[in-house]
């Protein structure tokens, strides 16, 4: 058995289970539909051992990968701990993902098993025959909205409840190296197929020390409604909070209409927002009790400068703006009262950043270029699973290439401008136009399609709404409602176009490259040929 190291996920939870066994560390609130689910450190640890023992009994070897497709449930955290215990690798997938993207992710990660919920199992079963090497499926029966599948529908399936209801077991960690990956988080696939970012045990374990950087305080109660499959909920809420033994409140999913009621009910003092979520909350009708809430600080990634102060005043809180990425070089923070409105921070003493042009020349203050960074005095290292070429490209010259266009002011404060290349950032996700085009192009009513972005109606900086310019196979015979329904079936919500722009042809150059500028010129929200779902 390896020597204990609290930077390792499993070792951290073992230490807490021993020192604070009865400390309630997480509450999963269920919107009043059923009783909340709570976990102490000891409960998380005991369930993780049951899951770990079952995984090994089912033949999961050290380094084997398995996927999980569930919303925010306690089993997500318990299964992550079990991955660390066994030396296996956890592959979290948004439970809304389906079709070819789901099959690609399972195949690319060589996942041997899937743990899914009754509301996501149908998507798994639909592509099961397309996934090589998939040996087992565990089903968590929740009875929640959208649940369609029972254990009887899953050939060879196993009940998650039966695993967790089993006898207490003692499972010794198989981990040999704290730098061994505990999970693979896939990117959105902005410029091609999604890439799996290898996340070491030590990175998540080290994240437990991040609360101070985020200005968490003793007595805080952080909240998140963001999916735990996303790096934000894990690395900017859950792990920093538990590193300070702060109880975390987690919703199944984000709901802007219930946000302030949740913070009041549970006494939450801090939460995170991404992209257009901020404007969506601000656009809610004014209420007399808007300022009557326990929240002292919002950690935002993309707070529009034009509503920053108004947001603070309306909801009686302060904004901490930040910048980070699951395949990034570190965290940049603009804490309340420290930097100018609109900036996401400036580098600390252990971080080097530059704004560079296409030839890697450093840009002067105020000039836009790509943001690159690394830990001071060392070459950057990012590993994409099974993709050495992409890993090397990401860290060319020893710097992490963010792919984000930013600028820096005279005092070193950084500002986000837009995403480099063809990606579209929509509600915090980077949408791949090629993926959306591929899905729509296969519909039998479509003759041609081109996907691009327009400035988001939310006004969030760097955000765009998705437009699919489409040419009908038969002029005048296009059912746009059917196209939207098809998109919702084949894609997760943030990839579904905000608008369909019906045109007679896609304007193209002689080399068949679509000319986006002509489509942009013809586009207006209420214009002819523009449809919304």
C-alpha positions in Angstrom: 0.0 0.0 0.0 1.4 3.4 -1.0 2.2 6.0 1.6 -0.8 8.3 2.2 -0.7 11.7 0.4 -3.5 14.1 1.0 -3.1 15.6 -2.4 -4.5 12.3 -3.7 -8.3 12.4 -3.9 -8.9 9.1 -2.0 -6.3 9.9 0.7 -7.9 13.3 1.3 -11.3 11.7 1.9 -9.9 9.0 4.1 -8.2 11.6 6.3 -11.4 13.5 6.6 -13.4 10.4 7.3 -11.0 9.7 10.2 -10.8 13.2 11.6 -14.3 14.5 10.9 -16.5 11.5 10.2 -19.8 13.1 11.0 -19.2 16.5 9.4 -22.0 17.0 6.8 -20.0 18.3 3.8 -22.5 18.3 0.9 -26.3 18.7 0.4 -27.9 17.8 -2.9 -31.1 19.8 -3.0 -33.9 18.2 -5.0 -36.2 21.2 -5.8 -38.7 20.0 -3.3 -39.6 17.0 -5.4 -38.1 14.6 -2.9 -36.0 14.7 0.2 -32.6 16.3 0.0 -29.6 14.0 0.0 -26.8 14.8 2.4 -23.4 13.2 2.9 -20.9 13.3 5.7 -17.2 12.6 5.0 -17.7 9.1 6.5 -20.7 8.3 4.3 -18.9 9.4 1.1 -15.9 7.2 2.1 -18.0 4.1 2.9 -19.9 4.3 -0.3 -16.8 4.9 -2.3 -15.3 1.7 -0.9 -18.4 -0.3 -1.9 -18.1 1.1 -5.5 -14.4 0.5 -5.6 -14.7 -3.1 -4.5 -17.4 -3.8 -7.0 -15.4 -2.2 -9.9 -12.5 -4.5 -9.1 -14.7 -7.5 -8.8 -16.0 -6.7 -12.3 -12.5 -6.8 -13.7 -11.5 -3.2 -13.7 -7.7 -3.1 -13.8 -5.4 -0.3 -12.8 -5.6 2.5 -15.4 -8.9 1.2 -17.0 -11.4 3.9 -17.9 -15.1 4.1 -17.3 -17.7 6.8 -17.9 -20.4 8.3 -15.8 -23.6 10.1 -17.2 -25.6 11.5 -14.4 -26.8 14.8 -13.1 -25.6 16.1 -9.8 -26.1 13.2 -7.4 -24.0 12.1 -4.4 -23.0 9.0 -6.4 -21.0 11.3 -8.7 -18.6 12.3 -5.9 -18.5 8.7 -4.4 -17.6 7.2 -7.8 -14.9 9.8 -8.3 -13.4 8.8 -5.0 -13.7 5.2 -6.0 -11.7 5.9 -9.2 -8.9 7.3 -7.1 -9.0 4.3 -4.8 -8.8 1.8 -7.6 -6.3 3.6 -9.8 -9.0 3.6 -12.5 -9.9 6.7 -14.6 -13.3 8.4 -14.3 -14.7 9.9 -17.5 -17.5 12.4 -16.7 -19.9 13.1 -19.6 -22.8 15.6 -19.6 -25.9 13.4 -19.3 -27.5 15.4 -22.1 -24.9 14.1 -24.6 -26.2 11.5 -27.1 -25.7 10.0 -30.5 -22.4 10.2 -32.3 -20.8 12.5 -29.7 -21.5 10.0 -26.9 -20.2 7.1 -29.0 -17.1 9.1 -29.9 -16.3 9.9 -26.3 -16.8 6.4 -25.1 -14.7 4.9 -27.9 -12.0 7.6 -27.7 -11.6 7.0 -23.9 -11.7 3.2 -24.3 -14.3 3.1 -21.6 -14.9 -0.4 -20.3 -18.1 0.5 -18.4 -20.7 3.2 -18.0 -22.6 4.3 -14.9 -25.7 6.1 -16.0 -29.1 7.2 -14.7 -32.5 6.1 -15.8 -32.9 9.4 -17.7 -29.6 9.0 -19.6 -29.6 5.2 -20.1 -31.6 5.3 -23.4 -28.9 7.4 -25.0 -26.3 4.8 -23.9 -28.3 1.8 -25.1 -28.9 3.5 -28.5 -25.2 3.6 -29.3 -24.1 0.5 -27.2 -23.3 -1.6 -30.3 -21.1 1.3 -31.7 -18.8 1.2 -28.7 -16.0 -1.3 -28.8 -14.9 -2.9 -25.5 -18.0 -1.7 -23.4 -18.4 -4.5 -20.9 -20.8 -3.3 -18.2 -23.6 -0.8 -17.5 -24.6 0.3 -14.0 -28.0 1.9 -13.7 -29.1 4.4 -11.1 -32.8 4.4 -10.9 -34.0 7.9 -9.8 -37.6 8.1 -11.0 -36.8 11.7 -12.0 -38.3 13.7 -14.8 -37.4 12.2 -18.2 -36.6 8.8 -16.7 -37.5 6.1 -19.2 -35.3 3.1 -18.4 -35.6 0.4 -15.8 -33.0 -2.3 -15.0 -35.1 -4.8 -17.0 -34.4 -2.7 -20.1 -30.6 -3.1 -19.7 -29.3 -6.5 -20.7 -26.6 -7.5 -18.2 -27.1 -4.3 -16.3 -26.5 -3.9 -12.6 -28.3 -1.7 -10.1 -26.4 1.1 -8.5 -28.7 0.8 -5.5 -27.8 -2.8 -4.9 -24.1 -1.9 -4.9 -24.6 0.9 -2.3 -26.9 -1.2 -0.2 -24.4 -3.9 0.1 -22.3 -4.7 3.2 -19.6 -2.4 4.4 -16.2 -3.3 2.9 -12.7 -2.1 3.5 -10.8 -1.4 0.3 -7.1 -0.5 0.3 -6.0 2.0 -2.3 -4.2 0.6 -5.4 -2.9 4.0 -6.3 0.8 3.9 -7.2 1.5 7.5 -8.2 -0.3 10.7 -7.2 0.3 12.0 -10.8 -1.8 9.1 -12.1 -4.9 10.4 -13.8 -8.1 10.3 -11.8 -10.3 11.5 -14.6 -10.5 12.6 -18.2 -12.6 15.7 -18.9 -13.4 16.2 -22.6 -13.4 19.6 -24.3 -16.3 20.9 -26.2 -14.6 20.1 -29.6 -14.4 23.7 -30.8 -11.9 23.0 -33.7 -12.5 19.3 -34.3 -13.3 16.2 -32.3 -13.4 16.7 -28.5 -10.1 16.1 -26.7 -9.8 14.3 -23.4 -7.8 16.3 -20.8 -6.0 14.1 -18.4 -6.5 15.3 -14.8 -4.1 13.9 -12.2 -5.1 13.0 -8.7 -2.8 15.6 -7.5 -4.5 18.4 -9.5 -7.9 17.7 -7.9 -6.3 17.1 -4.5 -4.3 20.3 -4.8 -7.6 22.1 -5.7 -8.6 21.6 -2.1 -6.2 24.5 -1.4 -7.9 26.9 -3.8 -10.5 28.4 -1.5 -8.2 31.2 -0.4 -7.5 32.2 -4.0 -11.2 32.4 -4.5 -11.6 34.5 -1.4 -13.7 31.9 0.5 -14.0 32.6 4.2 -14.6 30.5 7.3 -18.4 30.2 7.7 -19.1 30.4 3.9 -21.5 27.9 2.4 -20.8 27.7 -1.4 -23.5 26.7 -3.9 -23.5 25.4 -7.4 -26.2 24.4 -9.9 -23.5 23.8 -12.6 -22.9 20.2 -13.7 -20.2 18.3 -11.8 -19.1 17.0 -15.2 -17.8 20.5 -15.8 -14.5 21.6 -14.5 -16.0 24.7 -13.0 -18.3 22.9 -10.5 -15.5 20.6 -9.5 -12.5 22.9 -9.4 -14.0 26.2 -8.5 -16.7 25.2 -6.1 -16.6 21.6 -4.7 -12.9 20.9 -4.1 -11.9 24.5 -2.9 -14.9 24.3 -0.4 -14.1 21.0 1.1 -10.5 22.0 1.5 -11.8 24.4 4.1 -14.5 22.0 5.3 -17.2 24.3 4.0 -20.5 22.6 3.4 -21.5 22.7 -0.2 -25.0 22.9 -1.6 -25.6 21.4 -5.0 -28.6 21.5 -7.2 -29.4 18.8 -9.8 -29.1 21.5 -12.4 -29.1 25.3 -12.6 -32.4 27.0 -12.5 -32.4 30.8 -12.6 -35.9 31.2 -11.3 -35.1 29.3 -8.0 -31.6 30.7 -7.5 -32.2 33.3 -4.8 -34.8 31.1 -3.0 -32.2 28.3 -2.8 -29.6 30.7 -1.3 -32.1 31.9 1.2 -33.3 28.5 2.2 -29.8 27.0 2.7 -27.9 30.2 3.7 -25.6 30.0 0.8 -23.0 32.8 0.7 -21.1 32.3 -2.6 -21.8 30.8 -6.0 -20.3 30.6 -9.5 -21.7 31.9 -12.8 -20.7 31.3 -16.4 -21.2 33.4 -19.5 -24.8 34.2 -20.4 -26.1 32.9 -17.1 -25.3 36.3 -15.5 -27.4 38.3 -17.9 -30.2 35.7 -17.7 -30.3 36.2 -14.0 -30.2 40.0 -14.3 -33.0 39.9 -16.9 -35.4 38.4 -14.4 -38.2 40.7 -13.3 -37.3 43.0 -10.4 -38.5 41.9 -7.0 -38.7 43.8 -3.8 -36.5 41.2 -2.0 -33.8 41.0 -4.6 -31.2 42.4 -2.2 -32.5 40.3 0.7 -30.3 37.3 0.4 -27.3 35.8 2.2 -24.9 35.9 -0.8 -21.9 38.0 -0.2 -20.0 37.2 -3.4 -20.5 35.8 -6.9 -17.6 34.2 -8.7 -18.2 35.0 -12.4 -16.5 34.1 -15.6 -17.9 36.6 -18.1 -19.7 39.2 -16.1 -20.7 42.0 -18.7 -19.0 45.2 -17.7 -22.1 47.2 -18.4 -24.1 45.5 -15.7 -21.3 44.6 -13.3 -22.0 47.4 -10.8 -25.8 47.2 -11.3 -25.7 43.5 -10.6 -23.8 44.1 -7.3 -26.2 46.8 -6.2 -29.4 45.0 -7.1 -28.5 41.8 -5.3 -26.4 43.3 -2.5 -23.2 41.4 -3.2 -19.7 41.7 -4.7 -18.4 40.2 -8.0 -15.2 38.2 -8.2 -14.3 37.8 -11.9 -12.0 34.9 -12.9 -10.5 33.1 -15.8 -9.5 29.5 -16.1 -9.9 26.4 -18.3 -9.7 22.7 -17.8 -6.8 22.6 -20.3 -5.4 25.9 -19.2 -2.4 27.2 -17.4 -3.9 28.3 -14.0 -6.4 30.6 -12.4 -6.5 34.4 -12.8 -8.7 36.4 -10.4 -10.0 39.9 -10.1 -11.3 40.0 -6.5 -13.7 42.7 -5.3 -11.9 46.0 -4.9 -8.6 44.9 -6.5 -8.9 45.5 -10.2 -10.9 47.5 -12.8 -14.4 46.5 -13.9 -14.3 44.2 -16.9 -10.9 42.6 -16.2 -10.6 38.9 -15.2 -7.3 39.5 -13.3 -3.6 39.7 -13.7 -0.9 37.1 -13.1 0.3 36.3 -9.6 4.0 35.7 -8.6 3.9 32.1 -9.8 2.4 32.6 -13.2 3.7 34.1 -16.5 1.3 35.3 -19.2 1.7 37.0 -22.5 -0.5 38.4 -25.2 1.0 37.5 -28.6 0.3 37.9 -32.2 0.2 35.1 -34.8 4.0 35.2 -35.0 4.4 35.0 -31.2 5.5 38.6 -30.9 4.3 40.1 -27.6 1.6 42.6 -28.1 1.8 46.1 -26.5 -0.8 47.2 -24.0 -4.3 47.6 -25.5 -3.6 45.4 -28.5 -5.5 42.2 -28.9 -3.7 38.8 -29.3 -3.8 35.3 -28.0 -3.4 34.7 -24.3 -0.6 32.3 -23.5 0.7 31.3 -20.1 2.7 28.9 -17.9 4.0 28.4 -14.4 6.9 30.6 -13.8 10.3 29.0 -14.5 8.9 25.8 -16.1 7.6 24.6 -19.5 3.9 24.0 -19.8 2.5 20.5 -19.8 -1.0 19.5 -21.0 -1.8 15.9 -21.9 -4.7 15.0 -24.1 -5.6 11.3 -23.9 -4.2 9.4 -26.9 -3.4 12.6 -28.8 0.3 13.5 -28.6 0.1 15.9 -31.6 -2.7 18.0 -30.0 -0.8 18.0 -26.7 2.3 19.3 -28.3 0.4 21.9 -30.3 -1.4 23.1 -27.2 2.0 23.7 -25.4 4.1 24.8 -28.4 7.2 26.6 -27.2 6.6 25.7 -23.6 3.5 27.9 -23.2 -0.1 26.9 -22.9 -2.0 28.3 -26.0 -5.4 29.4 -24.6 -7.1 30.0 -28.0 -8.6 33.1 -26.4 -8.1 36.6 -27.8 -7.5 39.1 -25.0 -5.7 42.3 -24.3 -3.8 43.8 -21.4 -3.9 47.3 -20.0 -0.9 49.4 -18.9 -1.1 48.0 -15.4 -1.1 44.4 -16.4 -4.9 43.7 -16.0 -6.3 41.3 -18.6 -9.6 41.5 -20.5 -11.3 38.8 -22.6 -12.3 39.8 -26.2 -13.3 36.7 -28.1 -12.5 33.1 -28.9 -9.8 32.5 -31.6 -10.8 30.7 -34.8 -14.2 29.3 -35.7 -15.5 28.3 -32.3 -18.7 29.8 -30.8 -18.9 30.3 -27.0 -22.5 29.9 -26.1 -23.7 29.9 -22.4 -20.2 29.0 -21.3 -19.7 26.1 -23.8 -17.5 26.2 -26.8 -19.7 25.0 -29.6 -18.2 23.3 -32.6 -19.8 24.6 -35.9 -18.6 21.5 -37.7 -20.4 19.2 -35.3 -23.7 21.1 -35.6 -23.3 21.3 -39.4 -22.8 17.5 -39.6 -25.9 16.7 -37.6 -28.2 19.1 -39.5 -26.7 18.1 -42.9 -27.9 14.6 -42.4 -31.6 15.6 -42.1 -33.5 14.7 -45.3 -35.0 18.1 -45.7 -31.6 19.9 -45.8 -29.5 20.5 -48.9 -26.8 22.7 -47.4 -25.9 24.2 -44.1 -23.4 26.6 -42.6 -23.2 27.4 -38.9 -21.8 30.7 -37.4 -22.3 33.0 -34.5 -23.9 36.4 -33.9 -23.4 38.6 -30.8 -25.4 37.0 -27.9 -28.7 38.6 -27.1 -27.6 38.3 -23.5 -24.8 40.8 -24.1 -22.3 38.6 -22.2 -18.7 39.4 -23.3 -17.3 36.8 -25.8 -20.7 35.0 -26.0 -22.5 34.3 -29.2 -25.8 32.9 -30.3 -25.7 30.0 -32.8 -27.1 30.5 -36.3 -27.6 27.7 -38.7 -28.0 29.0 -42.3 -29.8 26.2 -44.2 -30.8 25.6 -47.8 -34.0 23.4 -48.1 -33.9 20.4 -50.3 -37.2 21.5 -51.8 -37.9 25.2 -51.9 -40.8 26.3 -49.8 -41.2 22.9 -48.1 -39.2 23.3 -44.9 -40.7 22.5 -41.6 -38.5 24.6 -39.2 -40.2 23.2 -36.1 -39.2 19.7 -37.2 -35.6 20.8 -37.7 -35.5 22.3 -34.2 -37.0 19.1 -32.7 -34.4 17.0 -34.6 -31.6 19.2 -33.2 -32.9 18.8 -29.7 -32.9 15.1 -30.1 -29.4 14.8 -31.5 -27.6 17.5 -29.5 -27.2 18.9 -26.0 -29.1 22.1 -25.4 -26.2 24.6 -25.8 -25.4 23.2 -29.3 -28.9 23.6 -30.7 -29.1 26.7 -32.9 -30.7 29.8 -31.5 -31.8 30.7 -35.0 -32.4 29.0 -38.4 -31.7 31.3 -41.3 -33.4 29.9 -44.4 -31.6 30.9 -47.6 -31.7 29.9 -51.3 -28.0 29.2 -51.2 -24.9 29.5 -49.0 -22.7 32.3 -50.5 -19.3 30.8 -51.2 -16.0 31.7 -52.7 -14.6 30.0 -55.8 -12.9 27.5 -53.5 -16.3 26.6 -51.9 -15.5 28.4 -48.7 -18.7 29.9 -47.2 -18.7 33.6 -46.9 -20.0 34.4 -43.5 -20.0 38.1 -43.9 -22.9 38.0 -46.4 -25.0 35.9 -44.1 -24.3 38.3 -41.2 -25.3 41.3 -43.4 -28.6 39.6 -44.1 -29.3 38.5 -40.6 -31.6 40.3 -38.1 -33.4 38.8 -35.3 -36.9 39.6 -36.7 -35.8 39.5 -40.4 -37.2 37.5 -43.2 -36.3 33.9 -43.2 -35.2 33.9 -39.5 -36.8 31.3 -37.2 -36.5 30.5 -33.5 -37.8 27.5 -31.7 
